[in-house]
Amino acid sequence: MKTKKLYIVNWILEIILFTVLFVIYYLAQPLHTSKVLYIPSGSISAIISHLQDKNIPLTVIDKTVLRFFGSPQQGWIYMGSKEMTHGDFLYKLTHAKAAMTSVTLIPGETTYGFSHQLANELHLNETVLYTNFIRFGPYKEGSLVPDTYNLPIGIEEKDLVIHLLRSSALRHKAWAKKIFGTYNKKKWQKYLIIASVIQKEAANKKEMPIVASVIYNRLKKRMKLQMDGTLNYGKYSHQKVTAKRIRSDTSHYNTYKHRGLPSLAVCNVELAAIKAAIFPAKTDYLYFMKSKKGTHDFSRYYSTHLRNIRSATKGNK
């Protein structure tokens, strides 16, 4: 009887020893990950599922061991390396936090310009950033929401782009549903294009609905928009528009040469510009000219517009 009990005890101990050795072996196996990961709030099971969706090969063993290590951190986690063991990965998941920095996308900035800004502030590759924005964005321009973003230092270009685009897409869809009750990608892009012209032209938010009315009035009369702001696209975001530039630019953005709206947004826009595009002021204005005060003088007649031009340029060499 004692021999049988001893046999059972030894058998159990062997199973435990085998299990422990197997787990140790498993935790020593290599794992490929990103240097920086975003961990959402939720249960351990939900977090493991989220990481599996990110193509990180985790199993029920990781889930079980993770319960002994403690609760995973939420938010951005700095892993430090792309290659590590399962054990190191689980430990960092529960103990590491990424250093953060703030980056502001100002309303009216182009995606090209923001890629340059991100590259400088986060020490990333500008070309890779911009290429990924074009590749993964719902639109080639205007996909981002201007805001101040808290971003992890060490994040890779693709991960950063997808994070920013996903965050912006959620807000765009929420705005569309609040205004229209639904989100239509093609319809929303049309308003983003108009909003981007407004964003580039208006001196302040108060002017936005009035600038919008000028755009719609000119479109209705099949007049060319002839607005400098449409030429501040891409790498030309902060360049002064000259007569030479107007003559030489053959892109769809040149509203001096082409009738109608550009085929893409000029820049990334704030909600106020989008609302102005959807709810323009009711005016009969067809022209506006920037005054010496920095705001615009709006007019219905070309003769009045010419007087506004003379007034604004009086005394200039």
C-alpha positions in Angstrom: 0.0 0.0 0.0 2.8 2.3 0.9 4.6 1.4 -2.3 1.5 2.3 -4.3 1.2 5.7 -2.6 4.8 6.4 -3.1 4.5 5.5 -6.8 1.5 7.9 -7.1 3.5 10.7 -5.3 6.5 10.1 -7.6 4.2 10.1 -10.6 2.7 13.4 -9.6 6.1 15.0 -8.9 7.4 13.8 -12.3 4.4 15.5 -14.0 4.9 18.7 -12.0 8.7 18.6 -12.8 8.0 18.0 -16.5 5.4 20.8 -16.5 7.8 23.2 -14.8 10.7 22.3 -17.2 8.4 22.6 -20.2 7.2 26.1 -19.1 10.8 27.2 -18.5 11.7 25.9 -21.9 8.7 27.6 -23.5 9.4 31.0 -21.7 13.0 30.8 -23.1 11.8 30.6 -26.7 12.3 33.6 -28.9 9.5 36.0 -29.8 9.3 38.8 -32.4 7.4 42.0 -31.4 7.4 45.7 -32.0 9.6 48.0 -29.9 6.5 49.8 -28.7 3.1 48.3 -28.1 -0.2 49.7 -27.3 -2.2 47.7 -24.7 -5.9 48.5 -24.3 -7.8 48.2 -21.1 -9.5 44.9 -20.4 -9.0 41.4 -19.0 -5.9 39.3 -19.5 -7.8 37.2 -22.1 -8.8 40.3 -24.0 -5.3 41.6 -24.0 -3.8 38.3 -25.2 -6.4 38.3 -28.0 -5.4 41.9 -28.9 -1.8 40.9 -29.1 -2.5 37.8 -31.1 -4.3 40.1 -33.6 -1.0 42.0 -33.9 0.6 38.7 -35.0 2.4 38.2 -31.7 2.4 34.3 -31.2 1.0 34.0 -27.7 -0.8 30.9 -26.3 -2.7 29.7 -23.3 0.7 29.2 -21.6 1.4 32.9 -21.8 -2.0 33.7 -20.5 -1.5 31.4 -17.5 2.0 32.7 -16.7 0.9 36.3 -17.1 -1.5 35.8 -14.2 1.6 35.1 -12.0 3.5 38.1 -13.3 0.7 40.4 -12.5 -1.7 42.6 -14.5 -0.5 44.0 -17.8 0.2 47.7 -18.0 -2.3 49.7 -20.0 -1.4 52.3 -22.7 2.0 52.4 -24.5 4.6 49.8 -23.4 8.2 50.2 -24.4 9.6 46.7 -25.1 13.1 47.9 -26.0 13.8 45.3 -28.6 12.0 43.4 -31.4 13.6 40.1 -30.4 13.2 38.6 -26.9 12.0 35.5 -25.1 8.4 34.9 -24.1 9.4 35.3 -20.5 11.0 38.7 -21.0 8.0 39.8 -23.1 5.5 38.9 -20.3 7.6 40.6 -17.7 7.9 43.8 -19.7 4.2 43.6 -20.4 3.6 44.0 -16.6 6.4 46.3 -15.6 7.5 48.5 -18.5 6.0 51.9 -19.6 7.0 53.9 -22.6 8.4 57.4 -22.3 5.9 59.8 -24.0 6.2 63.1 -25.9 3.6 65.5 -27.2 3.3 66.3 -30.9 0.8 68.9 -32.2 -0.7 68.7 -35.7 -2.0 72.3 -36.4 -5.1 72.8 -38.5 -4.2 73.5 -42.1 -1.0 71.4 -42.1 -0.5 68.9 -44.9 0.3 65.3 -44.3 3.6 65.9 -46.0 4.4 68.7 -43.6 3.3 66.6 -40.6 5.5 63.7 -41.7 8.4 66.1 -41.7 7.5 67.3 -38.2 7.1 63.8 -36.8 10.4 62.7 -38.3 12.2 65.6 -36.6 10.5 65.3 -33.2 10.5 61.5 -32.9 13.7 60.8 -34.9 11.9 58.7 -37.5 12.3 58.3 -41.3 10.2 61.0 -43.0 9.9 59.1 -46.3 8.7 55.9 -44.6 6.1 57.9 -42.6 4.7 59.8 -45.6 4.6 56.6 -47.7 2.6 54.8 -45.0 0.2 57.7 -44.6 -0.6 57.5 -48.3 -0.7 53.7 -48.2 -3.0 53.2 -45.2 -5.0 56.5 -45.1 -8.7 56.5 -46.2 -7.7 59.6 -48.3 -4.4 60.6 -49.7 -4.8 63.9 -47.9 -7.0 65.1 -45.1 -7.2 61.8 -43.2 -5.8 63.2 -39.9 -7.5 65.2 -37.2 -5.4 68.2 -36.0 -4.8 67.8 -32.3 -2.0 67.4 -29.7 -1.1 63.7 -29.5 0.8 62.0 -26.7 3.1 59.6 -28.5 5.6 57.0 -27.3 9.3 57.5 -27.9 10.7 54.6 -29.9 7.5 53.7 -31.8 8.1 52.5 -35.4 6.9 54.5 -38.4 4.2 52.1 -39.5 2.8 51.6 -36.0 2.7 55.3 -35.5 0.9 56.0 -38.8 -1.7 53.3 -38.2 -2.3 54.6 -34.6 -2.9 58.2 -35.8 -5.0 57.2 -38.8 -7.2 54.9 -36.7 -7.7 57.5 -34.0 -8.6 60.2 -36.6 -10.9 57.8 -38.5 -12.9 57.2 -35.3 -13.4 60.9 -34.8 -14.3 61.6 -38.4 -16.9 58.8 -38.3 -18.3 60.1 -35.0 -18.6 63.6 -36.4 -20.3 62.4 -39.6 -22.8 60.2 -37.6 -23.6 63.1 -35.3 -24.2 65.5 -38.2 -25.7 63.2 -40.8 -26.7 60.1 -38.8 -24.4 58.0 -40.9 -20.9 57.9 -42.3 -20.4 57.9 -46.1 -16.7 57.8 -47.1 -17.2 59.5 -50.5 -19.6 62.1 -49.2 -17.3 62.9 -46.2 -14.3 63.3 -48.5 -16.2 66.0 -50.5 -16.7 68.0 -47.4 -13.1 67.5 -46.3 -12.0 68.9 -49.7 -14.2 72.0 -49.3 -13.2 72.3 -45.6 -9.5 72.2 -46.5 -9.9 75.2 -48.9 -11.7 77.0 -46.1 -9.0 76.1 -43.6 -6.3 77.5 -45.8 -8.2 80.7 -46.7 -10.1 81.8 -43.6 -8.4 84.2 -41.2 -10.3 82.8 -38.2 -13.1 80.5 -37.3 -15.7 83.3 -37.5 -14.9 83.8 -41.2 -15.1 80.1 -42.1 -18.8 79.9 -43.0 -18.5 83.1 -45.0 -15.5 81.8 -47.0 -17.6 78.6 -47.5 -20.4 80.7 -49.0 -18.0 82.3 -51.5 -16.8 78.8 -52.5 -20.3 77.5 -53.1 -21.4 80.8 -54.8 -18.5 80.6 -57.3 -19.0 76.9 -57.9 -22.7 77.5 -58.6 -21.8 80.2 -61.2 -19.1 77.9 -62.7 -16.5 80.5 -61.8 -13.0 79.3 -61.1 -12.3 79.5 -57.4 -8.9 81.2 -57.9 -7.8 80.8 -54.3 -4.2 80.9 -53.3 -4.7 78.4 -50.5 -5.3 75.5 -52.8 -1.7 75.8 -54.0 -0.4 75.4 -50.4 -0.7 71.6 -50.8 1.9 69.0 -49.9 5.5 70.3 -49.7 4.2 73.8 -50.6 2.2 74.1 -47.3 4.0 77.2 -46.0 5.3 78.7 -49.3 4.0 82.1 -50.5 2.0 81.7 -53.7 3.5 83.9 -56.4 2.3 84.8 -59.9 5.1 82.6 -61.3 3.8 79.7 -59.2 0.3 80.2 -60.4 1.5 80.1 -64.0 3.8 77.1 -63.6 1.7 74.7 -61.4 -0.3 72.3 -63.5 -1.7 70.2 -60.7 -5.4 69.7 -60.0 -4.8 72.0 -57.0 -4.4 75.1 -59.2 -7.9 76.6 -59.0 -6.7 79.5 -61.2 -6.3 77.1 -64.1 -8.9 74.4 -63.3 -12.6 74.9 -62.7 -14.2 73.3 -59.6 -12.7 71.8 -56.5 -9.3 70.0 -56.3 -9.7 66.2 -56.5 -8.1 65.8 -53.0 -8.1 67.8 -49.8 -5.4 70.4 -49.6 -4.6 69.8 -45.9 -5.8 68.3 -42.6 -8.8 70.2 -41.1 -10.4 70.9 -37.8 -14.1 70.4 -37.0 -15.0 74.1 -37.4 -13.9 74.0 -41.1 -15.9 70.9 -41.7 -19.0 72.4 -40.1 -18.5 75.5 -42.3 -18.3 73.3 -45.4 -21.6 71.6 -44.4 -23.4 74.6 -43.1 -22.1 77.6 -45.1 -23.4 81.1 -44.4 -26.1 82.4 -46.8 -24.5 85.3 -48.7 -24.1 86.6 -52.2 -20.4 87.2 -51.9 -18.1 86.1 -54.7 -14.9 87.7 -53.7 -12.7 88.3 -50.6 -9.4 90.1 -50.1 -7.2 90.1 -47.0 -7.1 93.5 -45.4 -4.3 95.2 -43.5 -6.0 94.0 -40.3 -5.4 90.4 -41.2 -9.1 89.6 -41.7 -10.9 89.5 -45.1 -13.2 92.0 -46.8 -15.9 90.2 -48.6 -17.8 91.6 -51.7 -20.4 90.7 -54.2 -19.2 92.9 -57.1 -15.8 92.8 -58.8 -15.6 96.6 -58.7 -15.9 96.5 -54.9 -13.3 93.7 -54.8 -10.9 95.9 -56.8 -11.3 98.7 -54.4 -10.6 96.3 -51.5 -7.4 95.2 -53.3 -6.3 98.8 -53.7 -7.0 99.5 -50.1 -5.1 96.5 -48.9 -2.1 97.1 -51.1 -2.0 100.9 -50.7 1.5 101.9 -49.7 3.0 98.6 -50.6 6.0 98.6 -52.8 
